[in-house]
Amino acid sequence: MEIISNKTFGEERALYGSDGLLLKNCAFDGPEDGESALKECREIEADGCFFNLRYPFWHDNNLKIIGSEMTELCRAALWYSAGIEITDTKLHGIKALRECRQVKMKGCDVDSPEFGWSVHNIEMEHCAVKSEYFMMRSASLAFRDVELEGKYSFQYIQNSVFDGCRFDTKDAFWHAKNVLVKNSVVKGEYLAWYCENVTFENCKIIGTQPFCYCKGLKLVQCEMEDTDLCFEKSEVDATITTPVISIKNPLSGRIVVPSAGEVIRDDNQSRGEVIFVDGEGR
């Protein structure tokens, strides 16, 4: 592997098509304003590097990025690439990850609208994220200890697991399929509408009008806070450990809950059971 240290690259396609590079403390910056510095590359490791130009990693294979920074000007940084590991790195440009496969991220700081669209097989651990439309239409996500702030996250995702996460988001998990969220806090309005086969286990759910028009929805020993007009038109099997403000027209299934301020039944198709039990299961 060729080692390049302490160099600055500003020109167009500066290292295009490279195979086997270790870049240490290099900068991709300069008045040339060149884009696509590492396009069509293989076996690239960037350690302690600075990226301030557009589209650096497109159509790459086997890529490691460690302790590096991608600025706001580093737009659309990783597209159409596979076999990616990103550790302790700042990703601050819009649309930083698209159409990629086999991605591992750990200890990263992401501030990137429209991050992670159409990504397959991504692991994310100990990361902090600010993003809108985060992970749209992606599949096979495995997230642990991820903190998210931003609207419209996880829409149309499939076959994913989230553990020990904290999400402050609205309109999240819309049209999601085959998803497990456990040991997590999810705050935001209009959670998980139109989802299918989604389970929340030992979670805290905060915000208005969650879980409407769902199929195969499960809640297992979940807390709900500031939640009203829950479960409208949904097929649901839920065990809730805290009172809710109101439940509206569950389509089918059963909801076990300590109490509800109101159960609204103004739709003759609403046949879901609501069962009130105290902390002793009575």
N, C-alpha and C positions, 0 to 999 in steps of 0.2 A: 504493500500500500504506500503510495506516494504521500509524503507529509509536506503541507504548505502552512507556514506560520507567519503571523503578523503582516499579512499582505492585504491591500485594498483593491477591490475589483469594482469598477463602475461602468464598464462597457457592456454592450449588448451581448447576451449569450456568452459570458466570460469564460465559463468552464463547460460549455455545452458538450454532452456526450461523454463525459469523463467516466472512467471505470476504476474504482479503487483509490479514493482520496481521503486523507485525514486533514481536515482544515482546523487549525488551532489559532484562536484569537484573530480571525480574519474579519474584514468588514466588506460588505457589499453596499457601496455608497459612492457618491461622487457626482460631479456636474454632468457627466456623460448621460446620466439618467437611464442607463441600460437595463433592460428587463430580461427575465428568463435565464438567470445566471447559471443554474444547474439543471437545466432541462435535459430530459432523456439520459439521465445518469444512472449508474449502478454502484452499489457498495460505497456509499458516501457517509462520512462521519464529520459532523460540524460541532466543535467543542469550543464554547466561549466566543461564539461569533455574533456579529451584528448585521442585521438585514434591514436595509432602509430603501430597497427597490422592489418593484413589482414582480410577481410570478416566479419566485426563485426555484421552486421544486415541482415541476410538472412532468408527468410520465417517468417518474423515478422508481427504482426498485432497490430495496434493502438500504434504508436511510436511517441514520441515528442523529438526533439533534440534542445536545446536552448543554445546559447552562448558557443558553443563548437568548437573543432578543430579536423579535420581529416588531417593528414600529408600525404606527398608523399608515405609513406610506408603503409598507410591505403588504400590498393587497393580494388577495387570492393566492396565498403562499404555497399551499399544497393541494394540487388537483391531480386526479388520474394516477395516483401513485399507490404502491403496495409494499408491505413489509416495513412499517414505519415505527420507530421508537422515539418519543419526545419526552425528555426529563428536565425538570427544573428550568423551564423556558417560558418566556413571555411571548404570547401570540396576540398582538394588538392591532392587526390589520383586518379589515372587513373580509368575510368569506374565506376564512383561513384554511378550511379543510372541506374538500368536495370530491365526491366520486372516488374515494380511496378505500383500500381494503387492508385488513390485518394491521390495525393501528393500536399501539400501546402508549398511553400518556400517564405520567406520574409527576406530581409536585409542580404542575404548570399553572400559570396565571393567564387566563384567556379573557380578552376583552375584544369581542369580534362578532358584530351582527351577522346573522345568517351563517353561522358556523356549523360545519358537520353535515351538510346536506348529502343524502344518498351515499352514506358511508356504511360499509359492511364489516362486521367483526371489529369492534373497537372496545378496548378496555381503558377505563379512566379511573385513576385512584388519587386521592388527596389533592384534588384540583379545585380552584376557584374560578367561576365563570360568570361573565356578563355578556348576554347575547339575546337577540330577538330571533325568533324562528329557529331556535337551537335544535340541531339534529333532525331536521325535517326529512321524512321519508327514509330514515336509516334503519338498519336491522342488525340484530345480534349485538346489542350494547350490553356491557357488563360494567356497571359503575359502582364504586365504593368510596364513601366519604367525599362526595362531590357537593360543592355549594354553588347554587345557581341563582342569579338575579336577572330577570328579563322575561318578556311576554312571549306567548305563542310557542312554547317549547314542546318537543317530543311529539309533534303532530305526525300522524301516519307511520309511526315506528312499529316494528314487529319483533317478536322473539327476544325480549330483553329483560334484564334483571338489574334492580337498583337496591343497594343495601347501605343503610347508615347515611343517607343523603339529606340535604336541606335545600328545598326548592322554594323560592319566592317568585311566583310566576302566575300568569293568568292564561286561560284557554289552553292549558297544558294537557297532553295525552289525548287530544281529539283524534278520533279514528284509529287509536292505537289498537294493536292486536297481539294477544299472547304475551302479556307483560306482567311481571311481578315486581311490586314495590314493597320493601319491608324495612322495618326499624327506621323509618324516615319521617321527616316533617315536610308537608306539602301545603304551602300557603298561596291562595290566589282564587280569583273568581272563575266560575264556570269550568270546574275541573272535569276532565275526562269524558266530555260529551261524545256520543256516538262510538265509544270504544267497544271492543269485543274480547271476551276472555281475559280481562284484566283483574288482578288481585292486589289489594292493599292489605298487608299483614303487619300488625303491631305498629301502625302509623298514626300520626296526628294530622288531621285534615282541617284546614282553616279557610273560611271564606264562603261566600254566598253561592247558591245554586249549583252544587256539585252533582255529578253522576246522573245526567239526564240522557235519555235515549240510548242506554247501554244494553248490551247483550252479554250474558254470562259474567256479570260483574260480581266480585266477591270482596267483602270486607271482613277481616278476621281480627277481632279484638282491637279495634281502632277507636281513637278519640276523635270527636268532631267538635270544633269550636267556631262560633259565629256562623253556623251553617243553617240556612233556611231554604225552603223549596227544593229539598233534596229528592233525588231518585225519580223524577218525573219521567214516565214512559219507559222505565228501565226494568229489565229482568235482573233481579238482585237477590243475593244471599248475603246478609250482613249481620254481624254481631258488633254492636257499638257500645262502648263502655261509659259514655257521657251523654247527658241530655242534648237534644237538638232543638232548634227553634221551630222548624216545621218540616213536614214530609208531605210531598205532593204527588198523588196519583201514581204510585209504583205499579208497573204493569203486571208483574208476576213475581213469585218468590216470597221471601220473608225477611223482615227487618226486626231484629231483636235489639231493644234500646231501653235504657232506664226510664226515659220520659220524652215527650215532645210537646212543645207549646201548642202545636196545632197539627192535626192530620187532615189534609185537604182532599176531599173526594168529590170532585165535580166532573168526573169523566167515567162513564159507565163501563169502560174497558179496564179500569183500574181494579185489579184483583190481587195485588200483592198484600200479604199479611203484614201487619204491624203489631208486634208483641212487646208489651211493656214488662220488664223484669227489674228488680232491684239488684243491688250488689250481691245478694245471696242467691240470685238466680230464680227469684219468686215472681 
